[in-house]
Each structure stands twice: as structure tokens, then as C-alpha cells.
Amino acid sequence: MIDGLVSIIMPSWNTGRFIAKSIQSVINQTYTNWELIIADDCSSDNTDEIVNSFHDKRIIYLKNDKNLGAAFTRNRAIREAKGEWIAFLDSDDLWLPEKLEKQINFMNNNRYVFSYHEYVKIDENSNSLNIYVSGPDVVTKKKMYNYGYPGCLSFMYSAKEMGLIQVKDIRKNNDYAILLKLCKKANCYLLKENLAQYRIRKVSLSHDKLKKKLKSHYDLFHYCDEKAAPIAFWYACWNMFYGVHKKIKYEKKYNCM
């Protein structure tokens, strides 16, 4: 483990349309002590060509021989990480240039080992959707089970304090599974500043039907978090309720100048 190094985990699958901008948003960081671990789940598009066009020794490219799912792919990348800090960026999302610098300072100055920050939403063409996303000042274990407030592109943790995090093989909500493991070890603190852009795509989970969402949350709590079936179903239903609550309380419209 290398002190001060941030290991950025970027799973990818057929995101050739977006991944160049995501990689560039990492290269543009004012904090330069990072490694970007791109773990590709056997893409069939031009992802290979795009990633290989970046000649930066801090970028590490891993590719699965066959499609194995996001959980396996994230787990593999995390095992390869050498950094004191672990951060996540999906291959269609974007960071603002000062994201790493500000978040690391926030955590070091307050002696936090787990944090997240605010972000805004954009569409497939990188146009602003004028939606600002925040969350509770402190996400405790109880609050994290209510809802996975930290967006995947926003949370960071200390690998030195939290250890190696690996999750079971579920197709959806594997980023939430990571949060559930982390919240058992430490609270997650909010940095109240927009430091990223979350891309809404037509194929994203947020556009699935209610039944599919409920099933994916049940799988998370039952198979991954090993809760008994009735408890897992209760958490899944409760999570759906808090999903609506989060949109009302923590997602605000704003005027983009």
C-alpha cells in the first residue's frame, strides 16, 4: 500500500462512446498521485482502442476474457489497487478537476476514513439536466441500509483503515454492496460541494420498472448481505420508500447558467 496514492476503480462495458471523457476527467485532476485501474468486462465495442490511445503510465488496463459482470470486475480491480485511498468512477461519468484534491483534504483535515460529495446530473450528450444531488451530512449504518446515499462516483475510503473490500457476485447494486460493507466499519461524511457529473442513460437502472428494482434490492440484501428472506424483502421495500424520499429531499432543480 502506497501512502497518498489514490486507486481509482473504473469498470467498463461497451462504453466506448463515453470512456475517453471519463479518463480525461481523471487526467485533469489537480491531485496527481493516482492510479486509474480500468477493468473491462469483455466489451465488444472500441473500448480497447480508446483506452490504449492514452499514454499515461498511471493507467492500468485489465480485460476479462469473457463477460463476468460488474461485481466480479470491480472486485478484480480493487484487488489490484495499491493506493491508500480507493475511489470509484464509472466509465460514463465525469469528475471535476479538483475532486480528488478537495476530497482528500476534507478527509485528512477531519480524520475521516469514508466520505462522499455532491454532484449534478447530465444526459447522454453531456447536457446538464439541472439536477443537483446531495445527501445527509453523516450516513450512519442505519441510514445506509435505508438507502445508498453516496453515488458511486462520489465516495472514497481509506484502504488502510477499511481493508480489502470484496462483494458477492450480483449483477446489479454491487456498488451499494460495497457501501454496506463500508458502513459497518465507519460513518460516511458529506463534503458539501459539487465535484462530479453523473450521466443518466436510457439503459441505466434508474429507468427499470418497479418490479425489477425491487428484485435487485432483494438480491442485494438476501444474497449479498446474507439477510434472511423476510428481512431482505423488508429492507428492499424500505429502500424503495427512501429512494422516493431522497429524490424529494436531496435532489434539487437549479438554473444552469
Steps between C-alpha positions, in 0.01 A plus 500: 500500500641836394427799726321787329428300185137493383394184319211586269279205408333530159299201376399515135279315257423633153541863604724599211275796436575649842816354650750742342339794681490304826871418474584858407313626807741291709807624313380857559508458879700758694600217735740295290596210728254245363472178308201432277406133484265443208344153520313414181235228501574368150364792300412442136530864393809719450585535872840332452603744231391803700668395824824411321509845340582647844873480565512556874690256720252561781227325297471123546274308262356161592261306277291195585522210254121472512212703638494438875294788635567826681553347846776266382657779296501752788635236739787425263594865468488554878735203552748666263486833682815622676370829636434621850172638367238325284266704279254401229406647165274323252614517140224738395519747791726803547699660781569870534874583511525564875299194609791294638689792651197636686371165618837382630552830683150468647576151627851574627403823674209331681662157542218334307552160338180497292338793317291608203406825328226667299462478123277604211325295232567516125343323203657271240627800306659661809227765522403608850170366632500781760478254790728540802539192722600517866439279803512477881795667673588166658391163363497253787458125465124536556468773236708301252264205535209737440658616176837508326536878513862533374512483122765261368685789334515689831615273780853429614643297786829421668621154401747520787217526752226303324704216352426305182134530399352225282133430429303200383411457135176690440424660166354824635555715808858374549611857576234512772634167629838669546334780695329251731835341583663837562221640719550216747849636566455879491252780441506678164534881509373745239723758333249768405624587155425388147805314372360270230248444222282188500380390157141382462472244219195331358639157595575595862335335799314821578275428200417140593149411602400490866490119515855467367627760746337320790651168389849647467479648849372172643796318342735755653375453855432125479780353290771758545439628854370158615183625662216249551240514223227686698752755630650545153154561354427754774825685432430494125156658549636750754776588254247577228321738738823679587585522132194721455587689820852566371373648173267732688745613769843480338450552125436863412437678172728791425549746217810421294660821378 
